[in-house]
Amino acid sequence: MDVIADSLHLKDQPRPPRDPSAVQGGDLTHLPNGLISLDLGLCTNRLGPPPAAIRAVHDFLDDHPDRLMPPAYEAPQPPYRAERRYLQAFATWLGVDERHMLAGRGVTEFLVILGRLLRLCRVAVVTPEYTETMRIFSYAHFEHPDNPAQDTPTARLNRVHRALDSHDYVILSNPSNPLGHYIPREQLLEACAQHPYSVLIVDEEYVAFQGEGLSLAGAEAANLVVLQSTGKTFGITATRAGMLWTRHTRLHQAVDGELLSWPLSLLDIILATAALEDSTWLPPVLEQINSDGRQMERLLIDCFGPAVVPSGIHYRFVHLPDPYPVLEHLHTHGISARLFTAAPRGCVPGLRLAAPNTTEEFGQLHAALASLPAAARSGAVAPHRPPYAGKWVLEPLPRGVM
């Protein structure tokens, strides 16, 4: 009882400011309200959502509000009413067989489930990687680069082969977060072919930004799992809708057994399905976003030189041994970026920025970079700033059964 009382008492105490490296990208709740007018820390499609998707939600609420009362039941045959609609739209968009797919609350839910199921297996994570993925699989072997500041897609592919050679399951993001490195589709399929007794699990959250027809989903490999969502691609990250694709029957069944009875909300289904079915909106939008990324890369190179990591998508990473001074300077100009700090197991210090989208936003970023003090550009480590350990130190979820 005293423990409960003490914990309730602690909740009443003012909380100290959170370290920016301890929050998710796009989470500005640790900053004063109104400080940030340009958030470049969240790597979603900032030109979304598609107007057709918004109209679909409006029409549904106008015409079918009664369907919000019961759970999102799935009909066994057309017209499907729940997650089957979403999966069919996703399958059509990717050009794959819907029977190899499962629907869930974004990529994260599938990673959490896999983190439980594979707890007793030999698992490797190819780093650098999402901090959340590193937390979920904190029990895994981390296959990290010898020098993250000099990492390349080729070096990353070599780590994939090394991990597949000695582990049952290998976790990889492609394009990678936070560096944006992309390993070509055919090279990863060759890796699966060379290591048929290991399973490659690929998080393709950003693959649509890399180009059309690049997803591994639909490949003949039986030792491949592909994770995607509609959140980042269509600018609807606040919704929780994603899919898992695999021909690995046992793993498909195991994940399916862990999903909730109603894996998606009906409103998420309506919005995300309409976005997938709008075939005309996304291609020109992604072309514009990637053009903005190239323009931002030129700005960053003018400021930071070779510390900027080239990529073919909509965000760029800047290697900085101490990124805090640059981030704090950006804050004074109303700009937020995603901060990463040095830590063990393949983490890399620096800032990740998504591309601005308008002339005014580019002007705001240009003014901030132009006034950045020379000492901050070098990223020299200040003695009063200890490296933040990151989310990987947190305990993983309970043990699995695979």
Secondary structure, 3 states (H helix, E strand, C coil): CHHHHHHHHHHCCCCCCCCHHHCCCCCCCCCCCCCCCEECCCCCCCCCCCHHHHHHHHHHHHHCHHHHCCCCCCCCCCCCCCHHHHHHHHHHHHCCCHHHEEEECHHHHHHHHHHHHCCCCCEEEECCCCHHHHHHCCCCEEECCCCHHHCCHHHHHHHHHHHHHHCCEEEEECCCCCCCCCCCHHHHHHHHHHCCCCEEEEECCCHHHHCCCCCCCCCCCCCEEEEEECHHHHCCCCCCCEEEEECCHHHHHHHHHHCCCCCCCHHHHHHHHHHHHCCCCHHHHHHHHHHHHHHHHHHHHHHHHHHEECCCCCEEEEECCCCHHHHHHHHHCCEECEEECCCCCCCCCEEEEECCCCHHHHHHHHHHHHCCCHHHHHCCCCCCCCCCCCHHHCCCCCCCCC
